[in-house]
């Protein structure tokens, strides 16, 4: 791919850093699917995608990379195929499973973890893992007309520090969400991820 326009902003050395990065994306729904696409288009060439869901009709309103013919397919499989059409050189490990203590070590080699999940159990599990293994994480969520992005880095407040008393959350399934909000939040998450990966 030609990254010349982006290199005018970040420089060639930063672009090389992006291309050598390995990023894990947990959740390939409204946030994770667009986040994965933007990262691949920015030059990240190694991804780990984790999601146990199938594509549903209700996903098409906000999950950009999925089309009508993809309904009932595994999100990670369809995402991998879509992303490799954008850049055939990208290496993607697709994991069609829930993230649990027994398999979370697959994230150990990631330079950065992006939390695009929609449940508290996985978020707290991710947080504990990142703190224990000193891996940085960019959290994002969106519902209705609002969204959140937060960068959790080593030695600073973690997810549990802020949300320790929270055990359940409202979801898109119960409250709904606008597709413009998920796109905005995803773009902010990628912006923070890129800044982290290039050392800014």
HULIN-V643857 format. One record per run of one state. SS is the DSSP state (H for helix, E for strand, C for the rest). FROM is the first residue (numbers start at 1). LEN is the number of residues. If there is no record, write none. Layout:
# HULIN-V643857
ss = (SS,SS)
from = (FROM,FROM)
len = (LEN,LEN)
This chain:
# HULIN-V643857
ss = (C,H,C,H,C,E,C,H,C,E,C,E,C,H,C,H,C,E,H,C,E,C,H,C,E,C,H,C,E,C,E,C,H,C,H,C,E,C,H,C)
from = (1,4,11,12,21,22,27,30,43,46,51,54,55,57,62,68,71,74,75,87,91,96,104,108,112,116,120,134,137,145,146,153,159,164,172,176,177,178,179,198)
len = (3,7,1,9,1,5,3,13,3,5,3,1,2,5,6,3,3,1,12,4,5,8,4,4,4,4,14,3,8,1,7,6,5,8,4,1,1,1,19,3)
